[in-house]
Every structure is written in structure tokens, then in C-alpha cells.
Amino acid sequence: MFYFCKFATLANSLFTYEELKVLLAQSKDLILIDVRETDEVNKGRIPRSTHIALGTVETAFKMSPEDFQATYGIPKPALDAPELVFYCRSGKRSAEAISKVRELGYVTARNYTGSYLDWSSREG
């Protein structure tokens, strides 16, 4: 039973290109976090994303709201933020980021599984 529940939770955390396109076009509440390294981000990024490298995700999400805002230029997401989406190059590091923030209580965080490879192949 534990494995089923864990699998169901992971499955619910997946996010697709199509879902992201809709939110980018229609939602002011989307919080899109890019967990790649700076040199990767400098080569291209998804619009409206905020860069928080994987190695700093846990520290970032433990910050006070004031420090988070000052450091990243966006309000710190609420624990139940409905549109908190993480991505990386291919989905593996963003899955790790999801694990880290879920341990901190961000239970609705989702992973854009195709990540930047999927985005760049579709968007050019």
C-alpha cells in the first residue's frame, strides 16, 4: 500500500508542456522555478522562470518571505501554492527539487518532466 500511495503522489506531481503553455498564457499565479546551473540558464530559459539552482533549493525555501523576495525577486510561494512548477534540463534534478520542497511542506509542487529539453525542442 505504501508503494501505491507513493506512486500516486509522484504521478500527480507531473506537469506537461501543454499544461505549462496554458498557465504561461493565462495565469498570474504560476511560479516556475529553474533548478539548472547558471551556465545552463545563460544558454536559454523558459519565460517567467526564476533561477534557483538545485544546490540552493532547500536553503531558499527555508528563507523568510522577506529574504526570499529580496534574493529572488518574487514572493515566496505559499506551502499550498497551486501552480508551483519546477524544471531543469531533462526532469531529473527538478524531481530531486520536488522531493526537497515537499519535505518542507510544499505538497502541491509539480515537476515539468520534459523540462528544458522538451520546451526548447517545441519552442525553438
N, CA, C and O atoms as a Tinker XYZ file with bonds, in Angstrom:
   496  protein
     1  N      0.819000   -1.188000    0.000000    73     2
     2  CA     0.000000    0.000000    0.000000    64     1     3
     3  C      0.862000    1.250000    0.000000    63     2     4     5
     4  O      0.556000    2.204000   -0.715000    81     3
     5  N      1.933000    1.267000    0.786000    73     3     6
     6  CA     2.825000    2.421000    0.822000    64     5     7
     7  C      3.348000    2.750000   -0.571000    63     6     8     9
     8  O      3.383000    3.916000   -0.963000    81     7
     9  N      3.753000    1.730000   -1.316000    73     7    10
    10  CA     4.306000    1.987000   -2.634000    64     9    11
    11  C      3.255000    2.554000   -3.582000    63    10    12    13
    12  O      3.554000    3.419000   -4.405000    81    11
    13  N      2.029000    2.063000   -3.463000    73    11    14
    14  CA     0.960000    2.583000   -4.298000    64    13    15
    15  C      0.728000    4.067000   -4.000000    63    14    16    17
    16  O      0.623000    4.878000   -4.920000    81    15
    17  N      0.649000    4.415000   -2.725000    73    15    18
    18  CA     0.423000    5.813000   -2.339000    64    17    19
    19  C      1.567000    6.697000   -2.808000    63    18    20    21
    20  O      1.344000    7.797000   -3.314000    81    19
    21  N      2.787000    6.215000   -2.639000    73    19    22
    22  CA     3.948000    6.989000   -3.079000    64    21    23
    23  C      3.898000    7.189000   -4.589000    63    22    24    25
    24  O      4.160000    8.288000   -5.076000    81    23
    25  N      3.561000    6.125000   -5.343000    73    23    26
    26  CA     3.488000    6.223000   -6.795000    64    25    27
    27  C      2.388000    7.204000   -7.201000    63    26    28    29
    28  O      2.587000    8.025000   -8.097000    81    27
    29  N      1.242000    7.121000   -6.550000    73    27    30
    30  CA     0.137000    8.022000   -6.877000    64    29    31
    31  C      0.531000    9.471000   -6.627000    63    30    32    33
    32  O      0.193000   10.350000   -7.420000    81    31
    33  N      1.234000    9.727000   -5.545000    73    31    34
    34  CA     1.686000   11.080000   -5.240000    64    33    35
    35  C      2.657000   11.577000   -6.303000    63    34    36    37
    36  O      2.554000   12.721000   -6.747000    81    35
    37  N      3.596000   10.733000   -6.715000    73    35    38
    38  CA     4.554000   11.121000   -7.744000    64    37    39
    39  C      3.857000   11.359000   -9.070000    63    38    40    41
    40  O      4.179000   12.312000   -9.780000    81    39
    41  N      2.905000   10.503000   -9.409000    73    39    42
    42  CA     2.186000   10.659000  -10.673000    64    41    43
    43  C      1.415000   11.982000  -10.691000    63    42    44    45
    44  O      1.355000   12.642000  -11.728000    81    43
    45  N      0.834000   12.372000   -9.572000    73    43    46
    46  CA     0.085000   13.616000   -9.500000    64    45    47
    47  C      0.987000   14.839000   -9.594000    63    46    48    49
    48  O      0.503000   15.946000   -9.829000    81    47
    49  N      2.272000   14.658000   -9.417000    73    47    50
    50  CA     3.184000   15.796000   -9.430000    64    49    51
    51  C      3.725000   16.110000  -10.824000    63    50    52    53
    52  O      4.440000   17.098000  -10.992000    81    51
    53  N      3.404000   15.301000  -11.816000    73    51    54
    54  CA     3.940000   15.503000  -13.153000    64    53    55
    55  C      3.192000   16.613000  -13.890000    63    54    56    57
    56  O      1.982000   16.779000  -13.735000    81    55
    57  N      3.932000   17.360000  -14.685000    73    55    58
    58  CA     3.394000   18.524000  -15.378000    64    57    59
    59  C      3.845000   18.446000  -16.829000    63    58    60    61
    60  O      4.995000   18.094000  -17.092000    81    59
    61  N      2.971000   18.766000  -17.776000    73    59    62
    62  CA     3.285000   18.626000  -19.199000    64    61    63
    63  C      3.531000   19.973000  -19.872000    63    62    64    65
    64  O      3.216000   21.031000  -19.326000    81    63
    65  N      4.094000   19.903000  -21.055000    73    63    66
    66  CA     4.309000   21.088000  -21.889000    64    65    67
    67  C      2.991000   21.824000  -22.126000    63    66    68    69
    68  O      2.920000   23.046000  -21.997000    81    67
    69  N      1.945000   21.062000  -22.474000    73    67    70
    70  CA     0.652000   21.663000  -22.767000    64    69    71
    71  C      0.089000   22.412000  -21.555000    63    70    72    73
    72  O     -0.450000   23.510000  -21.695000    81    71
    73  N      0.216000   21.819000  -20.379000    73    71    74
    74  CA    -0.245000   22.491000  -19.157000    64    73    75
    75  C      0.549000   23.769000  -18.909000    63    74    76    77
    76  O     -0.015000   24.792000  -18.522000    81    75
    77  N      1.847000   23.707000  -19.131000    73    75    78
    78  CA     2.694000   24.878000  -18.912000    64    77    79
    79  C      2.334000   25.997000  -19.884000    63    78    80    81
    80  O      2.268000   27.160000  -19.487000    81    79
    81  N      2.107000   25.668000  -21.130000    73    79    82
    82  CA     1.736000   26.690000  -22.121000    64    81    83
    83  C      0.453000   27.411000  -21.694000    63    82    84    85
    84  O      0.366000   28.634000  -21.806000    81    83
    85  N     -0.529000   26.671000  -21.212000    73    83    86
    86  CA    -1.784000   27.275000  -20.770000    64    85    87
    87  C     -1.533000   28.225000  -19.600000    63    86    88    89
    88  O     -2.019000   29.356000  -19.592000    81    87
    89  N     -0.769000   27.753000  -18.609000    73    87    90
    90  CA    -0.508000   28.611000  -17.442000    64    89    91
    91  C      0.309000   29.843000  -17.803000    63    90    92    93
    92  O      0.050000   30.927000  -17.281000    81    91
    93  N      1.284000   29.696000  -18.682000    73    91    94
    94  CA     2.071000   30.854000  -19.096000    64    93    95
    95  C      1.186000   31.910000  -19.757000    63    94    96    97
    96  O      1.402000   33.110000  -19.585000    81    95
    97  N      0.199000   31.457000  -20.504000    73    95    98
    98  CA    -0.683000   32.379000  -21.213000    64    97    99
    99  C     -1.779000   32.957000  -20.324000    63    98   100   101
   100  O     -2.222000   34.085000  -20.542000    81    99
   101  N     -2.221000   32.192000  -19.322000    73    99   102
   102  CA    -3.440000   32.587000  -18.626000    64   101   103
   103  C     -3.297000   32.867000  -17.132000    63   102   104   105
   104  O     -4.203000   33.456000  -16.542000    81   103
   105  N     -2.207000   32.471000  -16.505000    73   103   106
   106  CA    -2.147000   32.552000  -15.052000    64   105   107
   107  C     -1.119000   33.557000  -14.549000    63   106   108   109
   108  O      0.034000   33.568000  -14.982000    81   107
   109  N     -1.565000   34.395000  -13.631000    73   107   110
   110  CA    -0.647000   35.292000  -12.941000    64   109   111
   111  C     -0.003000   34.585000  -11.754000    63   110   112   113
   112  O      0.996000   35.059000  -11.213000    81   111
   113  N     -0.569000   33.460000  -11.353000    73   111   114
   114  CA    -0.125000   32.761000  -10.148000    64   113   115
   115  C      0.967000   31.715000  -10.387000    63   114   116   117
   116  O      1.482000   31.127000   -9.436000    81   115
   117  N      1.318000   31.485000  -11.645000    73   115   118
   118  CA     2.351000   30.491000  -11.947000    64   117   119
   119  C      3.678000   30.900000  -11.317000    63   118   120   121
   120  O      4.139000   32.030000  -11.478000    81   119
   121  N      4.278000   29.962000  -10.599000    73   119   122
   122  CA     5.624000   30.150000  -10.050000    64   121   123
   123  C      6.469000   29.049000  -10.674000    63   122   124   125
   124  O      6.334000   27.879000  -10.318000    81   123
   125  N      7.331000   29.423000  -11.596000    73   123   126
   126  CA     8.121000   28.488000  -12.377000    64   125   127
   127  C      9.583000   28.596000  -11.941000    63   126   128   129
   128  O     10.209000   29.644000  -12.098000    81   127
   129  N     10.119000   27.503000  -11.392000    73   127   130
   130  CA    11.474000   27.507000  -10.833000    64   129   131
   131  C     12.400000   26.665000  -11.699000    63   130   132   133
   132  O     12.140000   25.487000  -11.942000    81   131
   133  N     13.478000   27.278000  -12.158000    73   131   134
   134  CA    14.515000   26.623000  -12.961000    64   133   135
   135  C     15.653000   26.227000  -12.030000    63   134   136   137
   136  O     16.314000   27.093000  -11.457000    81   135
   137  N     15.890000   24.922000  -11.871000    73   135   138
   138  CA    16.911000   24.456000  -10.922000    64   137   139
   139  C     18.240000   24.097000  -11.598000    63   138   140   141
   140  O     19.103000   23.480000  -10.973000    81   139
   141  N     18.409000   24.476000  -12.859000    73   139   142
   142  CA    19.676000   24.210000  -13.549000    64   141   143
   143  C     20.781000   25.119000  -13.017000    63   142   144   145
   144  O     20.530000   26.050000  -12.251000    81   143
   145  N     22.001000   24.827000  -13.439000    73   143   146
   146  CA    23.145000   25.656000  -13.068000    64   145   147
   147  C     23.151000   26.937000  -13.906000    63   146   148   149
   148  O     22.548000   26.990000  -14.978000    81   147
   149  N     23.823000   27.947000  -13.417000    73   147   150
   150  CA    23.841000   29.263000  -14.059000    64   149   151
   151  C     24.287000   29.191000  -15.512000    63   150   152   153
   152  O     23.686000   29.849000  -16.361000    81   151
   153  N     25.319000   28.417000  -15.828000    73   151   154
   154  CA    25.786000   28.351000  -17.215000    64   153   155
   155  C     24.720000   27.768000  -18.139000    63   154   156   157
   156  O     24.652000   28.148000  -19.308000    81   155
   157  N     23.890000   26.860000  -17.644000    73   155   158
   158  CA    22.799000   26.302000  -18.442000    64   157   159
   159  C     21.709000   27.352000  -18.659000    63   158   160   161
   160  O     21.187000   27.492000  -19.765000    81   159
   161  N     21.376000   28.074000  -17.617000    73   159   162
   162  CA    20.336000   29.103000  -17.688000    64   161   163
   163  C     20.750000   30.199000  -18.658000    63   162   164   165
   164  O     19.911000   30.737000  -19.381000    81   163
   165  N     22.031000   30.533000  -18.680000    73   163   166
   166  CA    22.526000   31.579000  -19.577000    64   165   167
   167  C     22.354000   31.223000  -21.043000    63   166   168   169
   168  O     22.372000   32.113000  -21.893000    81   167
   169  N     22.187000   29.947000  -21.361000    73   167   170
   170  CA    22.001000   29.498000  -22.747000    64   169   171
   171  C     20.536000   29.529000  -23.167000    63   170   172   173
   172  O     20.227000   29.366000  -24.347000    81   171
   173  N     19.639000   29.736000  -22.220000    73   171   174
   174  CA    18.215000   29.812000  -22.533000    64   173   175
   175  C     17.376000   29.373000  -21.350000    63   174   176   177
   176  O     17.804000   28.573000  -20.517000    81   175
   177  N     16.172000   29.916000  -21.298000    73   175   178
   178  CA    15.280000   29.585000  -20.193000    64   177   179
   179  C     13.831000   29.716000  -20.651000    63   178   180   181
   180  O     13.548000   30.303000  -21.695000    81   179
   181  N     12.939000   29.175000  -19.873000    73   179   182
   182  CA    11.512000   29.295000  -20.137000    64   181   183
   183  C     11.059000   30.655000  -19.611000    63   182   184   185
   184  O     11.432000   31.045000  -18.504000    81   183
   185  N     10.259000   31.378000  -20.392000    73   183   186
   186  CA     9.795000   32.694000  -19.929000    64   185   187
   187  C      9.132000   32.620000  -18.555000    63   186   188   189
   188  O      8.473000   31.638000  -18.214000    81   187
   189  N      9.325000   33.682000  -17.782000    73   187   190
   190  CA     8.737000   33.863000  -16.445000    64   189   191
   191  C      9.317000   32.932000  -15.393000    63   190   192   193
   192  O      8.777000   32.833000  -14.291000    81   191
   193  N     10.411000   32.248000  -15.717000    73   191   194
   194  CA    11.002000   31.358000  -14.714000    64   193   195
   195  C     11.965000   32.132000  -13.818000    63   194   196   197
   196  O     12.518000   33.166000  -14.193000    81   195
   197  N     12.136000   31.586000  -12.627000    73   195   198
   198  CA    13.066000   32.127000  -11.642000    64   197   199
   199  C     14.148000   31.082000  -11.414000    63   198   200   201
   200  O     13.846000   29.909000  -11.194000    81   199
   201  N     15.397000   31.501000  -11.465000    73   199   202
   202  CA    16.512000   30.575000  -11.293000    64   201   203
   203  C     16.846000   30.384000   -9.820000    63   202   204   205
   204  O     17.207000   31.334000   -9.125000    81   203
   205  N     16.722000   29.145000   -9.355000    73   203   206
   206  CA    17.177000   28.741000   -8.025000    64   205   207
   207  C     17.879000   27.397000   -8.226000    63   206   208   209
   208  O     17.219000   26.361000   -8.306000    81   207
   209  N     19.194000   27.408000   -8.307000    73   207   210
   210  CA    19.954000   26.186000   -8.588000    64   209   211
   211  C     19.614000   25.088000   -7.579000    63   210   212   213
   212  O     19.344000   25.364000   -6.410000    81   211
   213  N     19.633000   23.852000   -8.046000    73   211   214
   214  CA    19.263000   22.720000   -7.205000    64   213   215
   215  C     19.995000   22.720000   -5.868000    63   214   216   217
   216  O     19.392000   22.437000   -4.833000    81   215
   217  N     21.274000   23.032000   -5.880000    73   215   218
   218  CA    22.058000   23.021000   -4.654000    64   217   219
   219  C     21.614000   24.037000   -3.611000    63   218   220   221
   220  O     22.002000   23.944000   -2.446000    81   219
   221  N     20.807000   25.004000   -4.024000    73   219   222
   222  CA    20.337000   26.028000   -3.093000    64   221   223
   223  C     18.833000   25.969000   -2.831000    63   222   224   225
   224  O     18.304000   26.793000   -2.084000    81   223
   225  N     18.144000   25.011000   -3.433000    73   223   226
   226  CA    16.683000   24.939000   -3.303000    64   225   227
   227  C     16.241000   24.818000   -1.846000    63   226   228   229
   228  O     15.369000   25.562000   -1.399000    81   227
   229  N     16.830000   23.898000   -1.118000    73   227   230
   230  CA    16.401000   23.692000    0.261000    64   229   231
   231  C     16.614000   24.953000    1.102000    63   230   232   233
   232  O     15.727000   25.364000    1.850000    81   231
   233  N     17.779000   25.556000    0.976000    73   231   234
   234  CA    18.072000   26.796000    1.701000    64   233   235
   235  C     17.107000   27.902000    1.297000    63   234   236   237
   236  O     16.600000   28.632000    2.149000    81   235
   237  N     16.856000   28.024000    0.009000    73   235   238
   238  CA    15.960000   29.068000   -0.491000    64   237   239
   239  C     14.565000   28.934000    0.099000    63   238   240   241
   240  O     13.974000   29.916000    0.549000    81   239
   241  N     14.044000   27.715000    0.094000    73   239   242
   242  CA    12.668000   27.521000    0.545000    64   241   243
   243  C     12.539000   27.495000    2.070000    63   242   244   245
   244  O     11.431000   27.414000    2.599000    81   243
   245  N     13.661000   27.563000    2.766000    73   243   246
   246  CA    13.648000   27.732000    4.224000    64   245   247
   247  C     13.771000   29.205000    4.606000    63   246   248   249
   248  O     13.617000   29.547000    5.779000    81   247
   249  N     14.045000   30.083000    3.641000    73   247   250
   250  CA    14.208000   31.515000    3.915000    64   249   251
   251  C     12.898000   32.138000    4.405000    63   250   252   253
   252  O     11.810000   31.619000    4.157000    81   251
   253  N     13.033000   33.236000    5.091000    73   251   254
   254  CA    11.848000   34.030000    5.437000    64   253   255
   255  C     11.274000   34.584000    4.131000    63   254   256   257
   256  O     11.994000   34.700000    3.140000    81   255
   257  N      9.997000   34.923000    4.123000    73   255   258
   258  CA     9.414000   35.526000    2.920000    64   257   259
   259  C     10.159000   36.792000    2.476000    63   258   260   261
   260  O     10.314000   37.031000    1.278000    81   259
   261  N     10.612000   37.589000    3.421000    73   259   262
   262  CA    11.324000   38.830000    3.088000    64   261   263
   263  C     12.668000   38.535000    2.410000    63   262   264   265
   264  O     13.018000   39.161000    1.410000    81   263
   265  N     13.410000   37.576000    2.965000    73   263   266
   266  CA    14.710000   37.230000    2.380000    64   265   267
   267  C     14.546000   36.576000    1.011000    63   266   268   269
   268  O     15.328000   36.838000    0.097000    81   267
   269  N     13.537000   35.730000    0.870000    73   267   270
   270  CA    13.275000   35.083000   -0.417000    64   269   271
   271  C     12.982000   36.139000   -1.476000    63   270   272   273
   272  O     13.555000   36.108000   -2.565000    81   271
   273  N     12.098000   37.064000   -1.157000    73   271   274
   274  CA    11.744000   38.152000   -2.088000    64   273   275
   275  C     12.978000   38.972000   -2.458000    63   274   276   277
   276  O     13.184000   39.290000   -3.629000    81   275
   277  N     13.783000   39.310000   -1.480000    73   275   278
   278  CA    14.972000   40.123000   -1.730000    64   277   279
   279  C     15.993000   39.374000   -2.586000    63   278   280   281
   280  O     16.665000   39.983000   -3.418000    81   279
   281  N     16.115000   38.066000   -2.391000    73   279   282
   282  CA    17.106000   37.268000   -3.105000    64   281   283
   283  C     16.666000   36.916000   -4.522000    63   282   284   285
   284  O     17.465000   36.981000   -5.457000    81   283
   285  N     15.398000   36.544000   -4.681000    73   283   286
   286  CA    14.938000   36.012000   -5.971000    64   285   287
   287  C     13.999000   36.933000   -6.740000    63   286   288   289
   288  O     13.670000   36.659000   -7.894000    81   287
   289  N     13.570000   38.011000   -6.116000    73   287   290
   290  CA    12.748000   38.980000   -6.816000    64   289   291
   291  C     11.299000   38.583000   -7.014000    63   290   292   293
   292  O     10.575000   39.235000   -7.767000    81   291
   293  N     10.869000   37.528000   -6.354000    73   291   294
   294  CA     9.470000   37.104000   -6.410000    64   293   295
   295  C      9.021000   36.774000   -4.982000    63   294   296   297
   296  O      9.849000   36.460000   -4.127000    81   295
   297  N      7.720000   36.847000   -4.728000    73   295   298
   298  CA     7.242000   36.446000   -3.398000    64   297   299
   299  C      7.503000   34.960000   -3.136000    63   298   300   301
   300  O      7.434000   34.139000   -4.051000    81   299
   301  N      7.798000   34.632000   -1.899000    73   299   302
   302  CA     7.986000   33.229000   -1.536000    64   301   303
   303  C      6.652000   32.510000   -1.698000    63   302   304   305
   304  O      5.629000   32.989000   -1.209000    81   303
   305  N      6.654000   31.357000   -2.383000    73   303   306
   306  CA     5.393000   30.623000   -2.562000    64   305   307
   307  C      4.805000   30.160000   -1.235000    63   306   308   309
   308  O      5.526000   29.853000   -0.286000    81   307
   309  N      3.488000   30.120000   -1.195000    73   307   310
   310  CA     2.790000   29.536000   -0.051000    64   309   311
   311  C      2.995000   28.023000   -0.088000    63   310   312   313
   312  O      3.244000   27.450000   -1.149000    81   311
   313  N      2.890000   27.384000    1.066000    73   311   314
   314  CA     3.067000   25.928000    1.136000    64   313   315
   315  C      2.100000   25.196000    0.221000    63   314   316   317
   316  O      2.426000   24.123000   -0.286000    81   315
   317  N      0.929000   25.749000    0.005000    73   315   318
   318  CA    -0.065000   25.092000   -0.844000    64   317   319
   319  C     -0.240000   25.796000   -2.190000    63   318   320   321
   320  O     -1.306000   25.705000   -2.800000    81   319
   321  N      0.789000   26.491000   -2.654000    73   319   322
   322  CA     0.718000   27.202000   -3.937000    64   321   323
   323  C      0.287000   26.229000   -5.039000    63   322   324   325
   324  O      0.979000   25.240000   -5.282000    81   323
   325  N     -0.837000   26.486000   -5.707000    73   323   326
   326  CA    -1.366000   25.521000   -6.667000    64   325   327
   327  C     -0.600000   25.447000   -7.986000    63   326   328   329
   328  O     -0.745000   24.480000   -8.734000    81   327
   329  N      0.206000   26.452000   -8.271000    73   327   330
   330  CA     0.903000   26.491000   -9.554000    64   329   331
   331  C      2.402000   26.680000   -9.359000    63   330   332   333
   332  O      3.013000   27.554000   -9.974000    81   331
   333  N      2.988000   25.848000   -8.494000    73   331   334
   334  CA     4.426000   25.852000   -8.234000    64   333   335
   335  C      5.034000   24.714000   -9.055000    63   334   336   337
   336  O      4.813000   23.538000   -8.766000    81   335
   337  N      5.801000   25.082000  -10.078000    73   335   338
   338  CA     6.331000   24.111000  -11.035000    64   337   339
   339  C      7.853000   24.246000  -11.117000    63   338   340   341
   340  O      8.381000   25.353000  -11.225000    81   339
   341  N      8.543000   23.119000  -11.063000    73   339   342
   342  CA     9.996000   23.080000  -11.164000    64   341   343
   343  C     10.402000   22.432000  -12.479000    63   342   344   345
   344  O      9.723000   21.536000  -12.982000    81   343
   345  N     11.534000   22.904000  -13.035000    73   343   346
   346  CA    12.102000   22.242000  -14.213000    64   345   347
   347  C     13.619000   22.335000  -14.180000    63   346   348   349
   348  O     14.199000   23.133000  -13.444000    81   347
   349  N     14.242000   21.498000  -14.997000    73   347   350
   350  CA    15.699000   21.509000  -15.153000    64   349   351
   351  C     15.992000   21.253000  -16.630000    63   350   352   353
   352  O     15.292000   21.785000  -17.492000    81   351
   353  N     16.989000   20.468000  -16.934000    73   351   354
   354  CA    17.298000   20.142000  -18.320000    64   353   355
   355  C     16.398000   19.026000  -18.832000    63   354   356   357
   356  O     15.822000   19.128000  -19.915000    81   355
   357  N     16.281000   17.954000  -18.040000    73   355   358
   358  CA    15.538000   16.784000  -18.518000    64   357   359
   359  C     14.505000   16.247000  -17.534000    63   358   360   361
   360  O     13.780000   15.310000  -17.868000    81   359
   361  N     14.418000   16.809000  -16.342000    73   359   362
   362  CA    13.417000   16.386000  -15.376000    64   361   363
   363  C     13.957000   15.680000  -14.148000    63   362   364   365
   364  O     13.228000   15.505000  -13.172000    81   363
   365  N     15.217000   15.270000  -14.172000    73   363   366
   366  CA    15.768000   14.527000  -13.029000    64   365   367
   367  C     16.085000   15.444000  -11.846000    63   366   368   369
   368  O     15.703000   15.145000  -10.715000    81   367
   369  N     16.773000   16.545000  -12.097000    73   367   370
   370  CA    17.103000   17.467000  -10.998000    64   369   371
   371  C     15.852000   18.141000  -10.448000    63   370   372   373
   372  O     15.752000   18.399000   -9.249000    81   371
   373  N     14.906000   18.421000  -11.326000    73   371   374
   374  CA    13.668000   19.032000  -10.837000    64   373   375
   375  C     12.884000   18.042000   -9.977000    63   374   376   377
   376  O     12.212000   18.451000   -9.030000    81   375
   377  N     12.958000   16.752000  -10.287000    73   375   378
   378  CA    12.324000   15.744000   -9.427000    64   377   379
   379  C     12.987000   15.735000   -8.050000    63   378   380   381
   380  O     12.314000   15.577000   -7.032000    81   379
   381  N     14.296000   15.903000   -8.025000    73   379   382
   382  CA    15.011000   15.982000   -6.750000    64   381   383
   383  C     14.595000   17.237000   -5.977000    63   382   384   385
   384  O     14.432000   17.194000   -4.757000    81   383
   385  N     14.425000   18.345000   -6.687000    73   383   386
   386  CA    13.976000   19.582000   -6.046000    64   385   387
   387  C     12.583000   19.398000   -5.454000    63   386   388   389
   388  O     12.305000   19.881000   -4.356000    81   387
   389  N     11.716000   18.706000   -6.171000    73   387   390
   390  CA    10.359000   18.436000   -5.675000    64   389   391
   391  C     10.440000   17.677000   -4.354000    63   390   392   393
   392  O      9.730000   18.008000   -3.404000    81   391
   393  N     11.294000   16.666000   -4.289000    73   391   394
   394  CA    11.450000   15.907000   -3.040000    64   393   395
   395  C     11.872000   16.808000   -1.899000    63   394   396   397
   396  O     11.352000   16.705000   -0.788000    81   395
   397  N     12.825000   17.699000   -2.178000    73   395   398
   398  CA    13.320000   18.597000   -1.131000    64   397   399
   399  C     12.229000   19.542000   -0.632000    63   398   400   401
   400  O     12.066000   19.718000    0.576000    81   399
   401  N     11.488000   20.145000   -1.544000    73   399   402
   402  CA    10.481000   21.114000   -1.091000    64   401   403
   403  C      9.261000   20.424000   -0.489000    63   402   404   405
   404  O      8.598000   20.989000    0.382000    81   403
   405  N      8.965000   19.233000   -0.934000    73   403   406
   406  CA     7.847000   18.502000   -0.308000    64   405   407
   407  C      8.165000   18.165000    1.143000    63   406   408   409
   408  O      7.278000   18.180000    1.996000    81   407
   409  N      9.419000   17.865000    1.422000    73   407   410
   410  CA     9.815000   17.622000    2.816000    64   409   411
   411  C      9.634000   18.875000    3.669000    63   410   412   413
   412  O      9.481000   18.784000    4.887000    81   411
   413  N      9.652000   20.035000    3.034000    73   411   414
   414  CA     9.460000   21.306000    3.741000    64   413   415
   415  C      7.983000   21.703000    3.807000    63   414   416   417
   416  O      7.636000   22.725000    4.400000    81   415
   417  N      7.114000   20.889000    3.194000    73   415   418
   418  CA     5.681000   21.158000    3.272000    64   417   419
   419  C      5.023000   21.657000    2.006000    63   418   420   421
   420  O      3.818000   21.909000    2.002000    81   419
   421  N      5.782000   21.808000    0.922000    73   419   422
   422  CA     5.222000   22.281000   -0.351000    64   421   423
   423  C      4.608000   21.101000   -1.100000    63   422   424   425
   424  O      5.167000   20.602000   -2.077000    81   423
   425  N      3.455000   20.673000   -0.624000    73   423   426
   426  CA     2.855000   19.417000   -1.079000    64   425   427
   427  C      2.282000   19.476000   -2.490000    63   426   428   429
   428  O      2.048000   18.431000   -3.097000    81   427
   429  N      2.054000   20.657000   -3.018000    73   427   430
   430  CA     1.472000   20.761000   -4.357000    64   429   431
   431  C      2.511000   21.026000   -5.445000    63   430   432   433
   432  O      2.145000   21.195000   -6.608000    81   431
   433  N      3.790000   21.065000   -5.096000    73   431   434
   434  CA     4.847000   21.315000   -6.081000    64   433   435
   435  C      4.806000   20.255000   -7.172000    63   434   436   437
   436  O      4.568000   19.077000   -6.906000    81   435
   437  N      5.046000   20.699000   -8.418000    73   435   438
   438  CA     4.969000   19.782000   -9.558000    64   437   439
   439  C      6.223000   19.867000  -10.405000    63   438   440   441
   440  O      6.942000   20.866000  -10.382000    81   439
   441  N      6.475000   18.807000  -11.150000    73   439   442
   442  CA     7.674000   18.672000  -11.973000    64   441   443
   443  C      7.300000   18.678000  -13.450000    63   442   444   445
   444  O      6.546000   17.821000  -13.911000    81   443
   445  N      7.837000   19.656000  -14.192000    73   443   446
   446  CA     7.694000   19.644000  -15.650000    64   445   447
   447  C      8.678000   18.598000  -16.153000    63   446   448   449
   448  O      9.868000   18.872000  -16.306000    81   447
   449  N      8.173000   17.406000  -16.406000    73   447   450
   450  CA     9.022000   16.248000  -16.667000    64   449   451
   451  C      9.845000   16.372000  -17.939000    63   450   452   453
   452  O     10.966000   15.865000  -17.989000    81   451
   453  N      9.332000   17.020000  -18.955000    73   451   454
   454  CA    10.107000   17.194000  -20.182000    64   453   455
   455  C     11.198000   18.232000  -20.016000    63   454   456   457
   456  O     12.225000   18.196000  -20.693000    81   455
   457  N     10.956000   19.146000  -19.111000    73   455   458
   458  CA    11.878000   20.208000  -18.745000    64   457   459
   459  C     12.391000   20.985000  -19.956000    63   458   460   461
   460  O     11.709000   21.070000  -20.977000    81   459
   461  N     13.591000   21.550000  -19.840000    73   459   462
   462  CA    14.065000   22.468000  -20.877000    64   461   463
   463  C     14.293000   21.771000  -22.220000    63   462   464   465
   464  O     14.110000   22.392000  -23.267000    81   463
   465  N     14.685000   20.508000  -22.211000    73   463   466
   466  CA    14.852000   19.804000  -23.485000    64   465   467
   467  C     13.543000   19.764000  -24.263000    63   466   468   469
   468  O     13.528000   20.005000  -25.470000    81   467
   469  N     12.458000   19.463000  -23.584000    73   467   470
   470  CA    11.143000   19.424000  -24.217000    64   469   471
   471  C     10.735000   20.824000  -24.672000    63   470   472   473
   472  O     10.299000   21.011000  -25.808000    81   471
   473  N     10.879000   21.795000  -23.788000    73   471   474
   474  CA    10.496000   23.165000  -24.114000    64   473   475
   475  C     11.259000   23.671000  -25.339000    63   474   476   477
   476  O     10.652000   24.185000  -26.279000    81   475
   477  N     12.572000   23.530000  -25.333000    73   475   478
   478  CA    13.380000   24.083000  -26.433000    64   477   479
   479  C     13.130000   23.343000  -27.752000    63   478   480   481
   480  O     13.236000   23.945000  -28.820000    81   479
   481  N     12.801000   22.057000  -27.696000    73   479   482
   482  CA    12.517000   21.333000  -28.930000    64   481   483
   483  C     11.185000   21.777000  -29.544000    63   482   484   485
   484  O     11.000000   21.680000  -30.758000    81   483
   485  N     10.278000   22.254000  -28.730000    73   483   486
   486  CA     8.966000   22.701000  -29.212000    64   485   487
   487  C      8.929000   24.198000  -29.512000    63   486   488   489
   488  O      8.182000   24.646000  -30.382000    81   487
   489  N      9.728000   24.956000  -28.795000    73   487   490
   490  CA     9.691000   26.409000  -28.920000    64   489   491
   491  C     10.831000   26.984000  -29.757000    63   490   492   493
   492  O     10.801000   28.150000  -30.150000    81   491
   493  N     11.832000   26.152000  -30.022000    73   491   494
   494  CA    12.948000   26.583000  -30.857000    64   493   495
   495  C     14.026000   27.351000  -30.222000    63   494   496
   496  O     14.986000   27.734000  -30.890000    81   495
